[in-house]
Amino acid sequence: MKIGICSFAHVHAIYYAMELLKRPGIEIVATDPDEQWYGPGEVRGRALAEQMGVTYVDSYDELFSWGPDAVIVTAENTQHRRITELAAAAGAHVLCEKPLATTEADAQAMIAACEAAGVVLMTAYPVQFAPDFVNLRSFVQRGGLGRVLSITGTNNGKIPVDRAWFTNPELAGGGSLVDHTVHCADLIDSLLDGAQAESVRAVTNQILHADKPQVAAETGGLVSVVYPGNLTAVIDCSWSLPDVAPNWGGLTLELVGTKGVMTIEPFAHHVGGYTAAGKAHFGYGFNCDAAMIDEFFAAINEGRAARPDGHAGLRSLRVVLAGQQSIAAGGVRVSV
């Protein structure tokens, strides 16, 4: 299989490339041509491809002329539509980094382009494949918690200043609200079998990392979401881990139901301690990225939709967009 990597803007591109390099029978070609958006000192483009041992071309035209069977879109968020439409026109299946897009119109266009071309569109939500979440979902669907009444989600991490575009709303579509709400929203979407959120209220601020002049977006936030059946979810989407933390961050989900309470923390598995360099954190356990790529390839080979697909990406995006509308209106609750 021939796989194209479309941009090194998102750091996840490195992890996806490393995973693909382990697999026999996979050819990889990468491109990262939008040099105007590279931040100072960022290693991207040909230099990063050479470090990883990945073949590099200078443009998307060259990449798609190569005839990839599929591509992984890891560009700046506002570029997802442009690249996905190029891929669909070339007949290439698409695994697109989250969020799927930064506007509903762009997400709808991406879905339509891929459906018209008969190619898979998958949204990159690897936490869906974590055993913690898979077991939780199975337990909930068996009725183990009874009727779910409320959900609390956290997706906290370091501010991603190693990629300057993350804190530029013109390229990212926002800040921490955009970056971190969608993972929890997608897990809730999966737990509720795709039930669309009904209303959202959000608050954000820029108190965290106020000393960083390059940050032009919100750095902390809370999002309250009401789902059918009056189920309420609250998501902490802040870049609240200090720069000196030994790990990037983590995600938690707590469900309260009529029969009990359950909590998962998929990235908590680690060996911790101290070294001469300070506090140490070595994660271990299940490879969610590998499982997600397995699902992407299986969907292609079996001629079916991937899970989560573009429609799932659109539903979680709608939560973010409603949150932004709420903030613009002074923090009121708005319909999705």
Phi, psi and omega per residue, in radians:
M1 nan 2.446 -3.139
K2 -1.807 2.084 -3.060
I3 -2.073 2.246 3.053
G4 -1.760 2.405 3.036
I5 -1.830 2.010 -3.029
C6 -1.709 1.560 3.065
S7 1.595 2.565 2.991
F8 -1.846 0.334 -3.100
A9 -1.018 -0.847 -3.136
H10 -1.515 2.330 -3.114
V11 -1.094 -0.369 3.095
H12 -1.085 -0.394 3.115
A13 -0.992 -0.630 -3.139
I14 -1.123 -0.788 -3.109
Y15 -1.174 -0.673 3.121
Y16 -1.155 -0.738 3.120
A17 -1.101 -0.751 3.132
M18 -1.073 -0.671 3.108
E19 -1.168 -0.747 -3.134
L20 -1.159 -0.606 -3.136
L21 -1.118 -0.380 3.125
K22 -1.339 -0.297 -2.923
R23 -1.704 2.281 3.099
P24 -1.209 2.613 3.058
G25 1.387 0.173 3.141
I26 -1.922 2.172 2.984
E27 -1.765 2.383 -3.097
I28 -2.166 2.323 2.965
V29 -2.291 2.358 -3.115
A30 -2.095 2.697 2.956
T31 -2.508 2.608 -3.116
D32 -2.640 1.137 -2.880
P33 -1.440 -0.189 -3.002
D34 -1.492 1.194 -3.034
E35 -1.137 -0.354 3.141
Q36 -1.130 -0.259 -3.116
W37 -1.875 0.050 3.041
Y38 -1.160 2.399 3.058
G39 -1.473 2.862 3.119
P40 -1.006 2.216 3.077
G41 1.369 0.010 -3.136
E42 -1.290 2.359 3.063
V43 -1.641 1.897 -3.118
R44 -2.439 -2.962 3.029
G45 1.036 -2.523 -3.069
R46 -1.061 -0.634 -3.116
A47 -1.081 -0.741 3.134
L48 -1.228 -0.695 3.115
A49 -1.050 -0.729 3.136
E50 -1.153 -0.657 3.091
Q51 -1.046 -0.645 -3.092
M52 -1.555 -0.213 -3.094
G53 1.380 0.608 -3.120
V54 -1.913 2.364 3.079
T55 -1.090 2.416 -3.045
Y56 -2.214 2.451 2.987
V57 -2.186 2.851 -2.947
D58 -1.580 -0.103 -3.069
S59 -2.688 2.828 3.048
Y60 -1.163 -0.587 3.089
D61 -1.024 -0.767 3.121
E62 -1.140 -0.727 -3.115
L63 -1.089 -0.828 -3.093
F64 -1.306 -0.420 3.018
S65 -1.148 -0.462 3.095
W66 -1.158 -0.387 3.102
G67 1.400 0.916 3.131
P68 -1.164 2.534 3.018
D69 -1.297 -0.542 -3.103
A70 -2.701 2.788 3.079
V71 -2.339 2.718 2.995
I72 -1.969 2.069 -3.076
V73 -1.653 1.896 -3.125
T74 -2.213 0.676 3.129
A75 -1.499 3.096 3.000
E76 -0.947 2.521 -2.990
N77 -0.937 -0.706 -3.085
T78 -1.252 -0.155 -3.135
Q79 -1.707 -0.020 -3.060
H80 -1.060 -0.752 -3.114
R81 -1.091 -0.857 -3.089
R82 -0.961 -0.822 -3.054
I83 -1.302 -0.670 3.121
T84 -1.107 -0.686 3.107
E85 -1.168 -0.621 3.038
L86 -1.093 -0.749 -3.139
A87 -1.117 -0.806 -3.140
A88 -1.058 -0.727 3.123
A89 -1.103 -0.492 3.129
A90 -1.564 -0.020 -3.140
G91 1.329 0.413 -3.123
A92 -1.738 2.370 3.054
H93 -1.207 2.688 -2.985
V94 -2.244 2.185 2.875
L95 -1.879 1.964 -3.019
C96 -1.909 2.276 3.095
E97 -1.035 2.639 3.087
K98 -1.411 2.704 -0.225
P99 -1.172 2.718 -3.083
L100 -0.958 -0.707 3.136
A101 -2.746 -3.028 3.101
T102 -2.020 -0.064 3.018
T103 -2.388 2.705 3.101
E104 -1.142 -0.657 -3.140
A105 -1.054 -0.738 3.124
D106 -1.136 -0.760 -3.141
A107 -1.103 -0.759 3.110
Q108 -1.069 -0.712 -3.136
A109 -1.145 -0.666 3.120
M110 -1.124 -0.777 3.119
I111 -1.080 -0.802 -3.117
A112 -1.107 -0.727 -3.128
A113 -1.104 -0.744 -3.123
C114 -1.248 -0.668 3.099
E115 -1.144 -0.720 3.133
A116 -1.127 -0.602 -3.129
A117 -1.476 -0.176 -3.121
G118 1.240 0.545 3.131
V119 -1.972 2.729 3.124
V120 -1.272 2.386 2.949
L121 -2.138 2.000 -3.134
M122 -2.060 2.415 3.057
T123 -1.638 2.335 -3.021
A124 -1.387 1.542 3.049
Y125 -2.107 1.391 -3.024
P126 -1.175 -0.394 -3.073
V127 -1.155 -0.368 3.057
Q128 -0.989 -0.426 -3.044
F129 -1.688 -0.039 3.101
A130 -1.116 2.326 -3.131
P131 -0.949 -0.615 3.108
D132 -0.977 -0.827 -3.102
F133 -1.287 -0.708 3.132
V134 -1.015 -0.766 3.135
N135 -1.199 -0.682 3.098
L136 -1.082 -0.818 -3.119
R137 -1.067 -0.755 3.118
S138 -1.078 -0.747 -3.127
F139 -1.120 -0.762 3.141
V140 -1.127 -0.752 -3.093
Q141 -1.228 -0.388 3.038
R142 -1.415 -0.046 -3.139
G143 1.521 0.246 -3.075
G144 -1.092 -0.508 3.113
L145 -1.762 0.076 -3.057
G146 1.227 -2.482 3.080
R147 -1.489 2.170 3.137
V148 -1.272 2.215 -3.076
L149 -1.746 -0.683 -3.096
S150 -2.671 2.717 3.129
I151 -2.370 2.343 3.014
T152 -2.048 2.189 3.134
G153 -2.146 2.512 3.015
T154 -2.257 2.401 2.982
N155 -2.401 1.555 -3.069
N156 -1.907 2.582 3.124
G157 -2.871 -3.112 3.043
K158 -1.268 2.662 3.033
I159 -1.227 2.261 -2.999
P160 -1.450 1.102 -3.102
V161 -1.296 -0.142 3.080
D162 -1.262 -0.174 2.992
R163 -2.277 1.824 -2.949
A164 -1.066 -0.512 -3.058
W165 -1.148 -0.424 -3.114
F166 -1.003 -0.558 -3.090
T167 -1.789 0.263 3.093
N168 -1.914 1.841 -3.067
P169 -1.005 -0.472 -3.130
E170 -1.198 -0.403 3.125
L171 -1.856 -0.586 -3.098
A172 -1.649 -0.342 -3.068
G173 1.501 -0.006 -3.097
G174 2.726 -2.762 -3.137
G175 -2.108 -2.183 -3.055
S176 -1.110 -0.545 3.101
L177 -1.016 -0.779 -3.136
V178 -1.273 -0.751 -3.024
D179 -1.209 -0.674 -2.927
H180 -1.998 -0.253 3.110
T181 -1.211 -0.653 -2.922
V182 -1.136 -0.584 -3.131
H183 -1.083 -0.865 3.128
C184 -1.139 -0.731 3.131
A185 -1.043 -0.652 3.126
D186 -1.203 -0.711 3.113
L187 -1.101 -0.710 3.099
I188 -1.144 -0.704 3.089
D189 -0.996 -0.758 3.127
S190 -1.176 -0.732 3.114
L191 -1.059 -0.599 -3.081
L192 -1.713 0.248 3.102
D193 0.948 0.718 3.024
G194 1.444 0.266 3.095
A195 -1.164 2.162 -3.096
Q196 -1.260 2.377 3.056
A197 -1.005 2.607 -3.107
E198 -1.718 -0.700 -3.124
S199 -2.672 2.776 -3.073
V200 -2.482 2.454 2.941
R201 -2.263 2.354 -3.072
A202 -2.404 2.627 3.005
V203 -2.357 2.461 3.105
T204 -2.455 2.886 3.016
N205 -2.713 3.094 3.127
Q206 -2.128 0.568 -3.132
I207 -1.182 -0.794 3.108
L208 -1.188 2.399 3.082
H209 1.095 0.492 3.113
A210 -1.132 -0.277 -3.138
D211 -1.450 -0.025 -3.109
K212 -1.772 1.827 -3.033
P213 -1.148 -0.365 -3.120
Q214 -1.349 -0.176 -3.074
V215 -1.518 2.023 -3.076
A216 -1.992 0.266 -3.069
A217 -2.312 2.992 3.112
E218 -1.117 2.561 -3.124
T219 -2.063 -0.178 3.108
G220 -2.519 2.616 3.131
G221 -2.997 2.794 3.010
L222 -2.270 2.389 -3.123
V223 -2.197 2.161 3.102
S224 -1.866 2.165 -3.033
V225 -2.170 2.311 3.053
V226 -1.844 2.240 3.129
Y227 -1.914 2.936 3.109
P228 -0.915 2.530 -3.110
G229 1.445 0.240 3.125
N230 1.099 0.478 3.036
L231 -1.350 2.256 -3.116
T232 -1.962 2.322 3.070
A233 -2.111 2.442 3.064
V234 -2.134 2.234 -3.068
I235 -2.096 2.165 3.003
D236 -1.594 2.028 -3.021
C237 -2.045 0.683 -2.980
S238 -1.602 2.608 2.926
W239 -1.519 1.245 -2.913
S240 -1.843 -0.032 3.078
L241 -1.371 2.367 -3.135
P242 -1.173 2.717 -3.129
D243 -1.031 -0.471 -3.079
V244 -1.565 0.026 3.135
A245 -1.076 2.548 -3.080
P246 -1.357 -0.194 3.131
N247 -2.283 2.920 -3.048
W248 -1.278 -0.550 -3.086
G249 2.644 -2.673 -3.122
G250 -3.025 3.077 -3.117
L251 -2.388 2.418 3.044
T252 -2.322 2.734 3.059
L253 -2.514 2.202 3.087
E254 -2.127 2.243 3.126
L255 -1.977 2.337 3.040
V256 -1.992 2.133 3.135
G257 -2.203 3.111 -3.130
T258 -1.225 -0.234 -3.141
K259 -2.006 0.100 3.129
G260 2.671 -2.966 -3.098
V261 -2.326 2.405 3.076
M262 -2.382 2.528 -3.131
T263 -2.317 2.434 3.017
I264 -2.192 2.656 3.077
E265 -2.522 1.407 -2.944
P266 -1.034 -0.484 -3.073
F267 -1.792 0.291 -3.103
A268 -1.383 -0.307 -3.062
H269 -1.202 2.005 -3.121
H270 -2.863 2.880 2.944
V271 -1.848 2.194 -3.089
G272 -2.158 2.777 3.117
G273 2.980 -2.649 -3.100
Y274 -2.345 2.536 3.041
T275 -2.261 -3.108 3.099
A276 -1.069 -0.422 -3.139
A277 -1.508 -0.095 -3.127
G278 2.089 -2.759 -3.098
K279 -1.156 2.421 -3.083
A280 -2.068 2.599 3.136
H281 -2.561 2.005 -3.128
F282 -2.100 1.857 -3.137
G283 -1.310 2.671 3.079
Y284 -2.623 2.976 3.043
G285 2.072 -2.682 -2.987
F286 -1.154 2.446 3.123
N287 -1.648 1.668 -3.108
C288 -1.155 -0.623 3.136
D289 -1.079 -0.746 3.139
A290 -1.098 -0.735 3.139
A291 -1.141 -0.664 3.114
M292 -1.133 -0.765 3.120
I293 -1.140 -0.640 3.045
D294 -1.003 -0.777 3.133
E295 -1.129 -0.701 3.114
F296 -1.057 -0.854 3.138
F297 -1.136 -0.681 3.133
A298 -1.098 -0.734 3.125
A299 -1.088 -0.712 3.106
I300 -1.106 -0.859 -3.070
N301 -1.178 -0.540 -3.100
E302 -1.652 -0.054 3.102
G303 1.140 0.744 -3.109
R304 -2.330 2.995 3.068
A305 -1.223 2.547 3.059
A306 -1.470 2.836 3.065
R307 -2.183 2.081 0.044
P308 -1.482 2.491 -3.070
D309 -1.639 -2.949 -3.140
G310 -1.131 -0.591 3.131
H311 -1.151 -0.654 3.057
A312 -1.119 -0.707 3.080
G313 -1.072 -0.649 3.107
L314 -1.171 -0.716 -3.118
R315 -1.119 -0.742 3.117
S316 -1.227 -0.577 3.064
L317 -1.093 -0.661 -3.137
R318 -1.064 -0.575 3.079
V319 -1.111 -0.771 3.116
V320 -1.102 -0.820 -3.100
L321 -1.109 -0.677 3.084
A322 -1.159 -0.637 3.072
G323 -1.073 -0.732 3.105
Q324 -1.135 -0.671 3.087
Q325 -1.126 -0.701 3.119
S326 -1.063 -0.791 -3.141
I327 -1.106 -0.761 3.138
A328 -1.090 -0.489 -3.126
A329 -1.626 0.167 3.087
G330 1.620 0.359 3.096
G331 1.513 0.339 3.116
V332 -1.444 2.844 3.089
R333 -1.419 2.319 -3.111
V334 -2.167 2.656 3.108
S335 -1.329 2.603 3.114
V336 -1.541 nan nan
